[in-house]
């Protein structure tokens, strides 16, 4: 397998994952205050939304790269 085929497959997989999940979330720890041995931390939940047009574009671009990778061989 050459690099174009692998790139095409990765783009298709990532595009489908973004399309079906819609985004991801993570928890971020921040230190709000630190007074001597006492430390106050805050856990914030952040979420990142992946637009559907971006996921669809990754799938289409992956398909184009995959097809071009097969034509070169």
C-alpha positions as CSV (number, residue, x, y, z in Angstrom):
1,X,0.0,0.0,0.0
2,X,1.3,3.4,-0.9
3,X,0.9,6.6,1.1
4,X,-2.0,7.9,-1.0
5,X,-4.1,4.8,-0.3
6,X,-3.4,5.0,3.4
7,X,-4.2,8.7,3.5
8,X,-7.4,8.1,1.6
9,X,-8.5,5.4,4.0
10,X,-7.6,7.5,7.1
11,X,-9.6,10.5,5.8
12,X,-12.6,8.3,5.1
13,X,-12.5,6.7,8.6
14,X,-12.0,10.1,10.3
15,X,-14.8,11.7,8.3
16,X,-17.2,8.9,9.1
17,X,-16.3,9.0,12.8
18,X,-16.9,12.8,12.9
19,X,-20.1,12.4,11.0
20,X,-21.6,9.8,13.3
21,X,-20.3,11.1,16.6
22,X,-20.8,14.8,15.9
23,X,-17.9,15.8,18.2
24,X,-16.1,14.9,21.4
25,X,-15.8,16.2,24.9
26,X,-13.0,16.3,27.5
27,X,-12.4,17.4,31.1
28,X,-9.8,20.1,31.8
29,X,-8.4,20.6,35.3
30,X,-7.5,24.2,36.2
31,X,-6.0,25.6,39.4
32,X,-8.3,28.3,40.6
33,X,-6.4,29.3,43.8
34,X,-3.4,28.1,45.7
35,X,-2.9,29.4,49.2
36,X,0.0,27.6,51.0
37,X,-0.7,23.9,51.2
38,X,-4.4,24.4,50.2
39,X,-5.1,24.2,46.5
40,X,-8.5,24.7,44.8
41,X,-8.9,23.0,41.4
42,X,-11.9,23.3,39.1
43,X,-12.8,20.6,36.6
44,X,-14.3,22.1,33.4
45,X,-16.0,19.9,30.8
46,X,-15.3,21.2,27.3
47,X,-17.0,20.0,24.2
48,X,-15.9,20.3,20.5
49,X,-18.5,20.0,17.8
50,X,-17.4,18.8,14.4
51,X,-19.5,20.3,11.6
52,X,-21.2,17.8,9.3
53,X,-19.9,19.6,6.2
54,X,-16.4,19.1,7.4
55,X,-16.9,15.3,8.0
56,X,-18.6,14.9,4.6
57,X,-15.7,16.9,3.0
58,X,-13.2,14.5,4.6
59,X,-15.0,11.5,3.3
60,X,-15.2,12.9,-0.3
61,X,-11.6,14.0,-0.2
62,X,-10.5,10.6,1.1
63,X,-12.5,8.9,-1.7
64,X,-10.8,11.1,-4.3
65,X,-7.3,10.4,-2.9
66,X,-8.1,6.7,-2.7
67,X,-9.2,6.5,-6.3
68,X,-6.2,8.5,-7.5
69,X,-4.0,6.2,-5.5
70,X,-5.3,3.2,-7.3
71,X,-5.0,4.8,-10.7
72,X,-1.3,5.6,-10.2
73,X,-0.5,2.0,-9.5
